[in-house]
Amino acid sequence: MEKTKTGSAGFTLIELLVVIAIIAILAAML
């Protein structure tokens, strides 16, 4: 359970960073 919880949290953080990066790039292009 601990491994699954950590993996889920890590994936969420990574996904959040990716989304923020994409938004930042799009905003910079606009």
N, CA, C and O atoms as a GROMACS GRO file, in nm:
protein
  120
    1MET      N    1   0.084  -0.121   0.000
    1MET     CA    2   0.000   0.000   0.000
    1MET      C    3   0.087   0.126   0.000
    1MET      O    4   0.057   0.224  -0.068
    2GLU      N    5   0.195   0.121   0.078
    2GLU     CA    6   0.282   0.239   0.085
    2GLU      C    7   0.341   0.273  -0.052
    2GLU      O    8   0.347   0.389  -0.092
    3LYS      N    9   0.383   0.168  -0.124
    3LYS     CA   10   0.442   0.190  -0.257
    3LYS      C   11   0.339   0.251  -0.352
    3LYS      O   12   0.370   0.343  -0.428
    4THR      N   13   0.218   0.197  -0.348
    4THR     CA   14   0.112   0.247  -0.436
    4THR      C   15   0.082   0.393  -0.405
    4THR      O   16   0.068   0.475  -0.496
    5LYS      N   17   0.071   0.426  -0.277
    5LYS     CA   18   0.039   0.563  -0.237
    5LYS      C   19   0.149   0.659  -0.284
    5LYS      O   20   0.119   0.766  -0.339
    6THR      N   21   0.275   0.621  -0.264
    6THR     CA   22   0.386   0.706  -0.306
    6THR      C   23   0.385   0.723  -0.457
    6THR      O   24   0.404   0.834  -0.508
    7GLY      N   25   0.363   0.614  -0.529
    7GLY     CA   26   0.360   0.622  -0.675
    7GLY      C   27   0.250   0.714  -0.723
    7GLY      O   28   0.269   0.793  -0.815
    8SER      N   29   0.134   0.703  -0.661
    8SER     CA   30   0.021   0.786  -0.701
    8SER      C   31   0.053   0.933  -0.677
    8SER      O   32   0.028   1.018  -0.763
    9ALA      N   33   0.108   0.964  -0.561
    9ALA     CA   34   0.141   1.102  -0.528
    9ALA      C   35   0.248   1.154  -0.624
    9ALA      O   36   0.239   1.267  -0.672
   10GLY      N   37   0.349   1.072  -0.651
   10GLY     CA   38   0.457   1.113  -0.741
   10GLY      C   39   0.403   1.140  -0.880
   10GLY      O   40   0.439   1.240  -0.942
   11PHE      N   41   0.317   1.050  -0.930
   11PHE     CA   42   0.261   1.066  -1.064
   11PHE      C   43   0.179   1.195  -1.071
   11PHE      O   44   0.183   1.267  -1.170
   12THR      N   45   0.104   1.222  -0.963
   12THR     CA   46   0.022   1.344  -0.960
   12THR      C   47   0.110   1.467  -0.968
   12THR      O   48   0.080   1.560  -1.043
   13LEU      N   49   0.218   1.470  -0.890
   13LEU     CA   50   0.309   1.586  -0.889
   13LEU      C   51   0.372   1.604  -1.026
   13LEU      O   52   0.379   1.716  -1.077
   14ILE      N   53   0.419   1.494  -1.086
   14ILE     CA   54   0.482   1.502  -1.218
   14ILE      C   55   0.381   1.552  -1.321
   14ILE      O   56   0.412   1.639  -1.402
   15GLU      N   57   0.261   1.496  -1.317
   15GLU     CA   58   0.158   1.537  -1.412
   15GLU      C   59   0.126   1.686  -1.395
   15GLU      O   60   0.109   1.758  -1.494
   16LEU      N   61   0.119   1.732  -1.270
   16LEU     CA   62   0.090   1.872  -1.244
   16LEU      C   63   0.200   1.961  -1.301
   16LEU      O   64   0.172   2.064  -1.362
   17LEU      N   65   0.327   1.920  -1.281
   17LEU     CA   66   0.440   1.998  -1.334
   17LEU      C   67   0.434   2.004  -1.486
   17LEU      O   68   0.460   2.109  -1.545
   18VAL      N   69   0.400   1.892  -1.549
   18VAL     CA   70   0.393   1.888  -1.696
   18VAL      C   71   0.285   1.984  -1.745
   18VAL      O   72   0.307   2.059  -1.840
   19VAL      N   73   0.169   1.981  -1.681
   19VAL     CA   74   0.059   2.070  -1.721
   19VAL      C   75   0.101   2.216  -1.707
   19VAL      O   76   0.076   2.297  -1.796
   20ILE      N   77   0.165   2.249  -1.594
   20ILE     CA   78   0.209   2.387  -1.572
   20ILE      C   79   0.310   2.428  -1.678
   20ILE      O   80   0.305   2.540  -1.728
   21ALA      N   81   0.402   2.337  -1.712
   21ALA     CA   82   0.504   2.367  -1.813
   21ALA      C   83   0.439   2.394  -1.948
   21ALA      O   84   0.477   2.489  -2.017
   22ILE      N   85   0.342   2.312  -1.986
   22ILE     CA   86   0.273   2.330  -2.115
   22ILE      C   87   0.200   2.465  -2.117
   22ILE      O   88   0.207   2.537  -2.216
   23ILE      N   89   0.132   2.497  -2.009
   23ILE     CA   90   0.059   2.624  -2.002
   23ILE      C   91   0.157   2.740  -2.012
   23ILE      O   92   0.130   2.839  -2.081
   24ALA      N   93   0.271   2.729  -1.944
   24ALA     CA   94   0.371   2.836  -1.947
   24ALA      C   95   0.424   2.855  -2.089
   24ALA      O   96   0.441   2.969  -2.134
   25ILE      N   97   0.450   2.745  -2.160
   25ILE     CA   98   0.501   2.753  -2.298
   25ILE      C   99   0.397   2.818  -2.389
   25ILE      O  100   0.429   2.906  -2.469
   26LEU      N  101   0.272   2.775  -2.376
   26LEU     CA  102   0.164   2.832  -2.458
   26LEU      C  103   0.149   2.981  -2.428
   26LEU      O  104   0.132   3.061  -2.520
   27ALA      N  105   0.155   3.018  -2.302
   27ALA     CA  106   0.141   3.159  -2.262
   27ALA      C  107   0.257   3.240  -2.320
   27ALA      O  108   0.237   3.353  -2.365
   28ALA      N  109   0.378   3.183  -2.319
   28ALA     CA  110   0.495   3.253  -2.373
   28ALA      C  111   0.480   3.275  -2.523
   28ALA      O  112   0.517   3.380  -2.576
   29MET      N  113   0.426   3.174  -2.593
   29MET     CA  114   0.408   3.184  -2.739
   29MET      C  115   0.302   3.290  -2.772
   29MET      O  116   0.315   3.363  -2.870
   30LEU      N  117   0.198   3.297  -2.689
   30LEU     CA  118   0.092   3.396  -2.713
   30LEU      C  119   0.144   3.534  -2.677
   30LEU      O  120   0.072   3.633  -2.690
   0.00000   0.00000   0.00000
